[in-house]
Amino acid sequence: MSSEDNAAGVLVGHPVVARLFQSGRRLREWDAGNRWVLDTAVVVVVFVLFAAPDLLGQDRDPSDAPITFTERPLAEMLVLQLALVLPLWWRRRTPLTAFYTVLTVFAAQWAAGIMLRADVAVLVAVYSLVLHGRLRRLPWAVPGLAVAVVLVVVRLSGLVSLWDVLFFVASVGTAAVALGFAIRIRRAQLAALRERAAQLEIERDQRSRLAAATERARVAREMHDILGHSLSVIITLADGGGYATDTAPERGKEALQLIGETGRASLAELRRMLGVLREQTDEPSLSPQPGIADIDGLCRQIRAAGPPIEFQSTGALDTLDLGVQLATYRIVQEALTNALKHAGPQTRIHLGLRIEGSRLRITVRDTGPPAGDRPVASTGEGHGVVGMRERAALYAGTVTAGPAPGGGWAVAADLELGSEPA
């Protein structure tokens, strides 16, 4: 960073400059509701500083002054002064009209050979026209200014060098125009910054709402996977234990024990997930998210509910990214739960995980209910299949689910192992 940039940064951050900016902002806010006050103040200041000296007869014809201001009767001088100054009161409402009114009085006055200090009102009118007028109307002021410049040059050509007159007129005119443009550009920049800040605030709120909606969807998906799987296993075990109570009491007792283990495991998993959502000053003690290594325990739970599961895997699955492992676990959990729910405890399930190149293939297929048993009716594609597809989409993957050839139901998913989560 250059020394000029450092100096500018120090100047902007200086307390005095900050107070000046704050005072200017407050003044603009106050002026927005009291515009007539500032307009009146401008007229009064210009009249006191430039019109009053001519009316009071100060600095009359000093012998060493190359240019002398004209003295006329008091009434005539007062009319001319007011005609020059009063139109400035409308300089912000109708800048072009105020400019040409002042310029007309100025031209008539100089054509009559009268020179007044209040002629500075022309510069104020030019500045106001550039600052408040419409840009496409600014060229309309050029002919009037040209006439005024010619009058000034003609009247002063015998008293001052032509080039001195042109230099003076060009200097003060350029200063008025440049100041008007500078303030106009600055106001436009501030307006753009305020608009941008408002837009960023809207975008921030939208991002916050989107993030909240995404988090709610994630939590709902996790709870669906946990509760759906656990309740399906518990219901199946409860039904089996009820049938076994009369014929094999030990099997009923075993079913109750499995129900308790499944309920406790699900409750612990729910507590772990909800612990992340609670706002705490201390970090909660959380166990790791389930991964591919936990699929064996998931299969044991399903086997305890009745259906045998054949689990085959190929490739270095334990070395996969933790996010991919969690998505794989949830997809397998949902697919096994659906097989148990819809095909019943008498079905047979095949589960396969294999790595093919840069993709992970997941297949879950059941043989359907035994002959004579009707499968549990499905109302259509539920939240489970949608949740599986959402998880796969995070890793540029897809999920297909439908009837398998020869009977039963099949779920096939593939995940891109080299992609970042979407």
ABEGO torsion letter per residue (X at the ends): XBAAAAAAAAAAABAAAAAAAAAAAAAAAAAAABAAAAAAAAAAAAAAAAAAAAAAGBGBGBAABABBBBBBBAAAAAAAAAAAAAAAAAAAABAAAAAAAAAAAAAAAAAAGBBBAAAAAAAAAAAAAAAABBAAAAAAAAAAAAAAAAAAAAAAAAABBAAAAAAAAAAAAAAAAAAAAAAAAAAAAAAAAAAAAAAAAAAAAAAAAAAAAAAAAAAAAAAAAAAAAAAAAAAAAAAAAAAAAAABAAAAAAAAAAAAAAAAAAAAAAAAAAAAABBBABBBBBBBBBBAAAAAAAAAAAAAAGBBBBBBBBEBAAABBAAAAAAAAAAAAAAAAAAAAAAEAABBBBBBBBBBEABBBBBBBBAEBBBGBBBBBBAEBBAAAAAAAAAAAAAGBBBBBEBBBGEEBBBBBBBBAABBBX
